[in-house]
């Protein structure tokens, strides 16, 4: 057992763990998962949570991760991160190749072309937003049968201390397990993002202020959405006034009433006073743009773009720069942690094998067809099987360049024209 920390009354106790042969140990069974705090939290709670996570002697991350969980339900954040940013990676083709020959091994690639691997990569990508991701692989030897899923546990982020690679047994506790302990048999995969506190830390104020703006707009609509009805009367009897009041309450959205003589009704519309659209909607729009810039590098991929050319520039920024960083992060995690684990348990993964994403550019079918057509015009031969699969066109014969006869087409001989004999010049005396 080792100790970490120096503050009075505060120290981490990192426990080792005894292992037995053929006995799988899940670290998640040794910790206490507390309820996540999903109550309304503001800027002050966020600053306190950042200070707690940044404590140099006794860091605690459960407060900051709870705020991330509370704010992650924002629809715009879900769109730009889970659908666009993650989708750019999860929809990308990958393969396993030999680092010596750079050739793809399709049989080894099939080991990872499974639902469990897609879910694992999806969890690894959480490190971008939340700073880190932690999971434990259970029984990798099951992958020897390609039809079996590889189970893994997603470890609670709120209990992890990334500064020390410790997983505390409960939030705010002093006892912890080291994820690098050999007792776990290298079964724990830890992915740390590009930012110390995660990208979500940069947009927490925007998400909180956006919630406040939308909530304020809802309150405004409840108070002033239905116009105020004002009745003026010269009646003084209590019975008459009670009748008018009851009549006003029953009006609802019908907006009609029969009033006694001497009474007038005024409908006061307060919904448009002070331009609430600009007060609330523009504020929410501004915060959405800030979220898009942080995760996508621009606003025109998820928001309304002013022009197609500018939208294409922002899309290339996502593909060429932002997504490329995510590709490298996943490649490093799979090659440095997952593949060695699979190889350790006897799967056919060589030390020279590496996991990579396919960076080849995919052309649209009309552009590709135009390119193939030009190749045929210039006399190049194109594989007919490839064309049939690529363009979904049944091809019964081999592709023939324009102007070149087919090999099996007989060439008819041209009729031989009779050669006229030249007349011999007559002699001078003939």
Secondary structure, DSSP 8 states (H G I E B T S, - for coil): -EEE--STT--EEEE-----TT----GGGGS-------S---HHHHHHHHHHHT-SSS---HHHHHHHHHHTT-HHHIIIIIIIIHHHHHTS-EEEEETTT--B-HHHHHHH-SHHHHHHHHHHTHHHHHSEEEEEE--GGGGGSTTS---EEE--GGGEETTTTEEESSTT-SEEEETT-GGGTT-EEEEE-SSSS-THHHHHHHHHHHHHHHHHHHHHHHHHSS-EEEEEE----HHHHHHHHHHHHHHTTS------TTEEEEEE--TTTT-HIIIIIHHHHHHHHHHHHHHHSSSTTTS--S-HHHHHHHHHHIIIIIHHHHHHHHHHHIIIIIHHHHHHTT-S--TTEEEEE-------HHHHHHHHHHHHHTT----HHHHHHHHT----S----TT---TTS------------------S--
